[in-house]
Amino acid sequence: MQLRRPYFFIVLLLALAAACRQSQPAHTPLARDSSHYTKQAYIDRVLDSNALHRFLEADTGYRAYSDLIRNFYQQRNYHYAWISNEGRLTEQAGNFLNMVRNDAPPGMPDTAVVTPILQQLYEKVIQDSSGSSAADLTQLELQLTSQFFVYGNKEWGGMTSDTAKDLEWFIPRKKLDMESLLDSLVQRPSNAFEEPVNRYYITLRAALKKLVDMDAHEHWDSIPADKKTYKKGDSAAVIAVVKQRLHAWGDLPTADASALFTPALDTAIRSFQDRMGLTVNGTLQQPVLNALNVPLQQRIRKVLVNMERMRWIPVDPGPEFLLVNIPEFKLHVYDKGQLAWSCNVVVGKPGASTVIFTRPMRYIVFSPYWNVPPGILGNEILPAVKRNPSYLARQNMEVVGASGKVIPVGSISWSKYGGGNFPYIIRQKPGKSNALGKVKFLFPNEYNIYLHDTPSRHLFGETKRSFSHGCIRVAEPKLLAEWLLRDDAAWTPEKIDKAMNGSKEQYVTIKRQLPVFIGYFTAFVNSKGQLNFRDDVYGHDARLAAQLF
């Protein structure tokens, strides 16, 4: 399917880039405080409520927004919002139209928002020096208001909450007060309107604009497959083609048409590999060629899918939070609104996928027990015990009842039980072989998902790290514990290290709880301003794309 023909919302995703009111620094949460603005008086011109009724009855395209439109005018006693007393468009009307039309890329017309009727009325009112008719002014007024709600819903709201849940997204959706947003736009100075979107959405939208420009100006023929491996000092025709492609992407700053593998190309390939989630080694191999051959239309589509997800997340997640991005296999720690540090994680494998949700971090458990989950109990542990009764002892495991009392292994008739009727709990005792490692981090949830250490350290060196049963293994557990307890003077690094290597489980309540977001973003702009892509680990992109396109 060709993306050059208009998706009804694609220009909405692009047009704000140049016309946004008062752009925010990357580290500044978008605010909604209006106390420092002076509310302007309503325009004297008043709308006939019957005219509003006739407009909504006649134009079925705005039926879904009829309550919003009616409420907006009722709240302002039917005073006009866009047309001045002299019958001219206000500055804010021009600002809104610029917002949805400016910088529309070639081949992507903006008629989905600026409809032919609205365009004709706008041009007629602008050009009519003798004054427009009352009927035309009323139509233009109502068209502008209606189109604002269409625009805002698609650009800032996105798909419905039910659709998001059907796509296995359980992070609560942000709430939009569209009437207040419209009132803010028409009442405030031209540079005071702030979009109700997350800053990560804004950076991805800007990246989309660059992608569309690339697609319009670059020839993206497939680079022939080459099974060889090239490194610094080598020379080949394919190297010259790769240089051209990496220069278009911005990884190779200076154009170079030579066929020699230079140190600059080594650096460029490493940059590209890192952005695409490939093994970073600076060599030209088939995985790099495969990533370079992905059509730009496919990249654009992936960005659109992820922009839809970013519409759903909170405008301001707070100054401190943890973000696990599943397809990136990374944990990101944010402090004072800035990225503090990141580390590798292992997430759930397909079929045992990690759930997308958010909860506050509440507890750290040092030297934890591992209570074997029901699925692993029935599929792995019980069969192993039946084959070899000494299995539990070798794995440093024990059986306990509901009260926590240890049950002698020899007293259990193992042949009577399966995963569905086993009346006890099997747990692994603290120690170096414990499946949870030396510490776990709890943000209580109905999915039984948490962060934890692991003795299987080698998996963090893998490029694709979906190996777990759903919980998230952290490469830097001690660093995370120290960061979460950094304001608690009682927990020094030495004490944390001792607790992690203890023989008894120890719970610690975190004084300052902070949100943990388990997200799913396969296209994003990192803290360096670089556009990144990742594989669709669980197939969520494909399902969301089917809904969007």
C-alpha positions in Angstrom: 0.0 0.0 0.0 1.4 3.4 -1.0 1.8 5.9 1.8 2.1 8.8 -0.6 -1.7 8.8 -1.0 -3.3 10.5 2.0 -3.8 8.7 5.2 -6.4 11.0 6.8 -4.1 11.9 9.6 -0.6 11.8 8.2 -0.4 15.6 7.7 -1.6 16.1 11.2 1.5 14.2 12.3 3.8 16.4 10.3 2.3 19.9 10.1 2.8 21.0 13.7 6.6 20.8 13.4 7.0 24.3 12.1 3.9 26.0 13.5 3.9 24.8 17.1 3.4 27.5 19.6 6.4 28.1 21.8 8.5 25.0 21.5 9.6 23.3 24.8 13.1 22.3 25.7 13.6 18.6 25.5 13.9 18.3 29.3 10.9 20.5 30.2 7.5 18.8 30.8 4.6 20.5 29.0 2.7 22.6 31.5 -1.0 23.5 31.6 -0.8 26.4 34.1 -2.7 29.3 32.6 -2.5 31.6 35.6 -0.1 34.0 33.9 -2.4 34.7 30.9 -5.0 37.4 30.9 -8.3 36.1 29.4 -9.4 38.2 26.5 -13.0 39.4 26.3 -15.3 37.4 24.0 -15.9 38.7 20.5 -19.2 40.6 20.5 -20.5 38.7 17.4 -23.0 36.1 18.6 -23.9 32.8 16.8 -27.6 31.8 16.2 -28.1 28.5 18.1 -30.5 27.4 15.3 -27.7 27.9 12.8 -25.5 25.7 14.9 -28.2 23.0 15.0 -28.7 23.1 11.3 -25.0 22.9 10.7 -24.6 19.7 12.8 -27.7 18.2 11.2 -26.5 18.8 7.7 -22.8 17.7 8.1 -22.7 14.1 9.2 -18.9 14.2 9.2 -19.0 16.1 12.5 -21.7 14.0 14.2 -19.2 12.4 16.5 -18.1 15.8 17.8 -21.5 17.4 18.0 -21.6 17.4 21.8 -18.2 19.0 22.0 -19.1 21.7 19.5 -22.4 22.5 21.3 -20.8 22.6 24.7 -18.0 24.8 23.5 -20.5 27.5 22.3 -22.8 27.1 25.2 -20.0 27.8 27.6 -19.2 31.0 25.8 -22.9 32.0 25.4 -22.6 31.4 21.6 -20.0 34.2 21.1 -17.9 33.7 18.0 -14.4 32.3 18.4 -12.7 32.8 15.1 -14.4 35.8 13.4 -13.9 39.4 14.6 -16.6 42.0 15.0 -15.6 43.4 11.7 -16.1 40.1 9.9 -12.5 39.2 9.6 -10.6 36.1 10.7 -8.8 36.5 14.0 -5.1 35.9 14.4 -5.8 32.7 16.2 -7.8 31.4 13.2 -4.7 32.0 11.0 -2.6 30.2 13.6 -4.8 27.2 13.6 -4.9 26.9 9.8 -1.1 27.3 9.7 -0.8 24.6 12.3 -2.5 22.0 10.1 -1.2 23.2 6.7 2.4 24.4 7.1 5.2 22.3 5.8 2.9 19.6 4.4 5.3 17.4 2.4 5.0 16.8 -1.3 2.4 14.2 -2.3 0.6 14.4 1.1 -2.3 16.9 0.7 -3.9 18.5 3.7 -7.5 18.2 2.5 -8.3 15.6 5.3 -8.3 18.5 7.8 -8.6 21.7 5.7 -11.6 20.4 3.7 -12.5 21.9 0.3 -15.5 23.7 1.9 -13.3 25.2 4.6 -10.6 26.1 2.1 -13.1 27.8 -0.2 -14.8 29.8 2.6 -11.4 30.8 4.0 -10.2 32.2 0.6 -13.5 33.9 0.0 -13.5 35.7 3.4 -9.8 36.6 3.0 -10.3 38.0 -0.5 -13.6 39.8 -0.1 -12.6 43.3 0.8 -16.3 44.5 0.8 -17.2 42.2 3.6 -18.5 38.6 3.6 -22.1 37.6 4.0 -23.3 36.6 7.5 -24.0 33.1 6.2 -20.5 32.6 4.9 -19.0 33.9 8.2 -21.2 31.5 10.2 -20.2 28.6 8.1 -16.5 29.5 8.3 -16.8 29.9 12.1 -18.5 26.5 12.6 -16.1 24.8 10.1 -13.1 26.0 12.0 -14.4 24.8 15.4 -15.4 21.4 14.0 -12.1 20.9 12.3 -10.3 21.8 15.5 -12.0 18.9 17.3 -11.3 16.5 14.3 -7.7 17.6 14.3 -7.1 17.5 18.0 -8.7 14.1 18.4 -6.6 12.5 15.7 -3.4 14.4 16.4 -3.4 14.4 20.2 -5.8 11.7 21.3 -5.4 8.8 18.8 -7.4 5.6 18.9 -9.9 4.7 21.6 -8.9 3.2 24.9 -10.7 0.0 24.1 -8.7 -0.4 20.9 -5.5 0.1 22.9 -6.5 -2.6 25.4 -7.3 -4.9 22.5 -3.7 -4.4 21.4 -2.5 -5.4 24.8 -1.6 -1.9 26.0 -2.6 -1.5 29.7 -0.9 1.9 30.5 -3.8 4.2 31.4 -4.5 6.6 28.6 -4.0 10.3 29.1 -7.2 12.4 29.4 -7.9 15.3 27.0 -10.2 18.2 27.7 -10.7 19.3 24.1 -13.1 22.1 24.9 -10.5 23.7 27.2 -7.8 23.2 24.6 -9.9 25.0 22.0 -10.7 27.8 24.5 -7.0 28.1 25.2 -6.2 28.4 21.5 -8.7 31.1 20.8 -8.2 33.1 24.0 -4.4 33.2 24.4 -1.7 35.0 22.5 -0.4 33.3 19.4 2.7 31.9 21.1 1.0 30.6 24.2 -0.8 27.4 23.0 0.9 24.2 24.2 0.1 20.9 22.6 -1.1 18.2 25.0 1.5 15.6 23.9 4.5 14.0 25.4 7.9 15.4 24.4 9.0 12.1 23.0 6.1 12.3 20.5 7.3 15.7 19.4 10.8 14.5 18.7 9.4 11.5 16.8 7.1 13.7 14.7 10.1 15.9 13.7 12.0 12.7 12.7 9.0 11.7 10.6 9.3 15.0 8.7 12.9 14.2 7.8 12.0 10.7 6.7 9.3 12.0 4.3 11.8 14.5 2.9 14.3 11.7 2.4 11.7 9.6 0.6 11.0 12.6 -1.7 14.6 13.2 -2.7 16.5 9.9 -2.3 16.6 7.0 -4.7 16.2 3.9 -2.4 17.1 1.0 -4.7 18.0 -2.2 -3.0 21.7 -2.7 -2.4 22.6 -6.1 -3.9 23.1 -8.9 -1.3 26.8 -9.6 -0.5 27.7 -12.4 1.8 31.2 -11.0 2.4 32.4 -9.1 5.4 34.2 -5.8 4.9 36.2 -3.8 7.3 38.7 -0.9 7.4 41.1 -1.0 4.5 39.0 -3.1 2.2 37.8 -1.8 -1.2 34.7 -2.9 -3.1 31.9 -1.3 -5.2 29.3 -2.1 -2.6 31.2 0.1 -0.1 30.6 3.2 -2.2 26.9 2.5 -2.3 26.8 1.9 1.4 28.5 5.3 2.0 25.9 7.0 -0.1 23.1 5.4 1.9 24.7 6.2 5.3 25.3 9.8 4.2 21.5 10.1 3.4 20.7 8.7 6.9 23.1 11.2 8.5 25.4 8.5 10.0 28.2 9.5 7.6 28.5 13.3 7.9 30.6 13.9 4.8 29.8 12.5 1.4 32.4 10.1 0.0 32.0 8.4 -3.3 35.1 6.2 -3.0 35.1 2.5 -2.7 37.6 2.4 0.2 36.5 1.3 3.6 37.7 4.3 5.7 37.8 4.9 9.4 34.9 7.4 9.0 32.8 4.6 7.4 33.7 2.3 10.4 32.3 5.0 12.7 29.2 5.5 10.5 28.4 1.8 10.5 28.7 1.6 14.2 26.3 4.5 14.6 23.8 2.9 12.2 24.1 -0.5 13.9 23.5 1.0 17.2 20.4 2.9 16.0 19.0 -0.2 14.4 19.6 -2.5 17.3 22.2 -4.6 15.5 25.5 -5.9 16.9 27.8 -3.0 17.0 31.2 -4.0 15.5 31.9 -1.5 12.6 31.9 -4.2 9.9 29.8 -4.3 6.8 27.9 -7.6 6.8 24.5 -8.8 5.6 22.5 -7.5 8.6 23.7 -4.0 7.9 22.7 -4.3 4.2 19.4 -5.8 5.2 18.7 -2.8 7.4 19.9 -0.3 4.7 17.5 -2.0 2.2 14.3 -1.5 4.3 12.1 0.8 2.1 11.6 4.3 3.5 7.9 3.8 3.2 8.2 0.9 5.6 10.2 3.1 8.0 7.6 5.8 7.7 4.9 3.4 8.5 6.7 2.2 11.6 7.1 5.8 12.8 3.4 6.4 12.4 2.6 3.3 14.4 4.8 4.4 17.3 3.5 8.0 17.1 0.0 6.5 17.7 1.3 4.8 20.8 3.0 8.0 22.0 -0.3 9.8 21.8 -1.6 7.5 24.6 1.1 8.1 27.2 1.0 10.9 29.8 2.0 14.3 28.7 4.2 14.6 31.8 5.4 11.2 33.3 7.0 13.1 36.2 10.6 14.1 36.9 11.6 10.5 38.1 10.5 7.3 36.5 11.8 4.0 35.1 11.1 3.0 31.5 11.6 -0.5 30.2 11.3 -0.4 26.4 10.6 -4.1 25.5 11.8 -4.1 21.8 14.9 -2.1 22.7 15.8 -4.6 25.6 16.7 -1.6 27.7 15.9 -0.1 31.1 16.1 3.7 31.2 16.3 5.6 34.5 15.1 9.2 34.5 16.0 11.8 37.2 15.0 15.4 37.3 13.4 15.0 33.8 16.6 13.8 32.2 18.0 10.4 31.3 20.3 9.5 34.2 21.5 6.1 32.9 20.4 3.0 31.0 21.3 -0.7 31.0 20.4 -3.9 29.2 17.5 -6.1 30.2 16.1 -9.5 29.3 12.4 -9.5 28.6 9.7 -12.2 28.0 10.0 -14.5 25.0 7.2 -14.7 22.5 4.5 -16.8 24.0 5.5 -15.6 27.5 5.5 -11.9 26.6 6.1 -9.1 29.1 3.0 -7.1 29.6 2.7 -3.3 28.7 1.6 -1.5 31.9 2.6 0.9 34.6 2.7 0.7 38.5 4.6 2.5 41.2 7.9 0.9 42.5 7.4 0.0 46.2 9.8 -2.6 47.4 13.3 -3.9 47.1 13.8 -7.5 48.2 17.4 -8.4 48.9 18.5 -12.1 48.8 15.1 -13.1 47.6 13.3 -16.4 47.6 12.0 -17.4 44.2 8.5 -18.7 44.4 8.1 -20.9 41.3 5.2 -19.6 39.1 2.4 -22.1 38.3 3.3 -22.4 34.6 6.9 -23.3 35.4 5.8 -25.5 38.3 3.6 -27.6 36.1 5.7 -27.7 32.9 9.2 -28.0 34.4 9.6 -28.5 38.1 7.1 -31.2 38.9 8.1 -33.4 36.0 11.8 -33.0 37.0 11.0 -34.0 40.6 9.0 -37.1 39.5 12.0 -38.2 37.3 14.5 -37.5 40.1 13.4 -36.9 43.8 16.8 -35.2 44.6 16.1 -32.5 42.0 14.8 -30.0 44.5 17.9 -30.4 46.8 20.3 -29.9 43.9 18.4 -26.7 42.9 18.5 -25.4 46.5 14.7 -25.5 46.5 12.2 -26.4 49.3 8.5 -27.0 49.6 6.4 -24.8 52.0 2.8 -24.6 52.9 0.5 -21.6 52.9 1.8 -20.6 56.4 5.4 -20.7 55.2 6.2 -23.9 57.1 8.7 -26.2 55.3 7.2 -29.5 54.1 9.5 -32.5 54.0 9.9 -33.6 50.4 9.7 -37.3 51.3 6.2 -36.8 52.8 4.7 -35.7 49.5 3.0 -38.2 47.1 4.4 -36.5 44.0 2.6 -38.9 41.5 -0.8 -37.5 42.7 -0.1 -33.9 41.6 0.2 -31.8 38.5 0.5 -28.1 38.0 -3.3 -27.6 38.5 -3.7 -29.3 41.9 -0.4 -29.0 43.7 -1.3 -27.7 47.2 2.1 -26.3 48.2 4.6 -23.7 47.1 8.0 -24.6 45.8 10.6 -21.9 46.3 14.3 -21.5 45.7 16.3 -20.4 48.7 18.5 -17.3 48.6 22.0 -18.0 47.1 24.2 -17.5 44.1 22.2 -20.0 42.0 18.8 -18.3 42.8 16.9 -17.6 39.6 16.2 -14.1 40.8 19.8 -13.4 41.6 20.6 -11.3 44.6 17.8 -8.7 44.4 14.4 -8.1 43.0 12.3 -4.9 42.6 8.6 -5.0 43.2 5.9 -2.8 41.7 2.9 -4.9 42.7 0.7 -5.8 39.8 -1.8 -8.5 38.7 0.5 -9.7 36.0 3.2 -10.9 38.5 5.9 -9.1 36.6 8.9 -7.5 38.4 12.5 -6.5 37.8 15.3 -8.8 39.1 18.9 -9.9 39.0 19.9 -13.2 37.4 22.8 -15.6 37.6 22.6 -16.0 33.8 24.7 -13.0 33.1 25.8 -14.1 29.6 22.4 -13.3 28.1 22.9 -9.6 28.5 25.6 -9.8 25.8 23.1 -11.0 23.3 21.7 -8.5 20.8 18.1 -9.8 20.9 17.2 -10.5 24.6 13.8 -12.0 24.8 14.4 -15.1 26.9 12.5 -14.8 30.2 9.1 -16.1 31.2 7.7 -12.6 31.4 9.7 -10.9 34.2 12.5 -8.5 33.4 16.1 -9.3 34.2 18.3 -6.3 34.9 22.0 -6.1 33.9 22.8 -3.6 36.6 20.8 -4.6 39.7 23.1 -3.1 42.3 23.2 0.2 40.5 19.4 0.2 40.4 19.2 -0.6 44.1 21.6 2.2 45.0 19.7 4.7 42.8 16.4 3.8 44.3 17.8 4.1 47.9 20.1 7.1 47.2 18.1 9.4 49.5 18.1 7.0 52.4 21.3 7.5 54.4 20.8 4.2 56.2 21.4 2.3 52.9 25.1 2.8 52.0 26.6 0.9 49.0 28.4 -1.4 51.5 25.1 -2.2 53.3 23.4 -2.9 50.0 26.2 -5.2 48.9 25.9 -7.1 52.2 22.2 -7.4 51.9 22.4 -8.7 48.4 24.8 -11.5 49.5 22.9 -12.5 52.7 21.4 -15.8 53.5 18.0 -14.4 54.6 15.4 -12.6 52.5 15.0 -8.9 53.4 12.2 -6.5 52.3 12.9 -2.7 52.0 10.1 -0.3 51.5 11.1 2.5 49.1 10.4 5.9 50.7 9.9 7.8 47.5 7.9 5.7 45.1 8.1 6.4 41.4 6.3 5.1 38.4 7.6 2.2 36.4 6.5 2.1 32.7 6.8 -1.1 30.7 6.5 0.2 27.2 6.7 -1.0 23.6 8.3 1.4 21.1 9.9 0.1 17.9 10.7 3.6 16.6 11.9 6.4 18.9 14.4 9.3 19.2 17.0 8.7 21.8 18.6 11.2 24.2 21.2 12.1 21.6 18.5 13.1 19.1 19.0 10.0 16.9 16.1 8.1 15.3 16.2 4.4 16.3 14.3 1.4 15.0 13.8 -2.0 16.6 12.2 -5.3 15.6 8.5 -6.0 16.4 9.3 -8.6 19.0 5.7 -9.6 19.9 3.9 -8.6 16.6 2.2 -5.6 18.3 3.2 -3.3 15.4 1.5 -5.5 12.8 -1.8 -5.5 14.8 -1.7 -1.8 15.3 -0.9 -1.1 11.7 -3.9 -3.2 10.6 -6.1 -0.8 12.7 -4.4 2.4 11.5 -4.0 1.8 7.8 
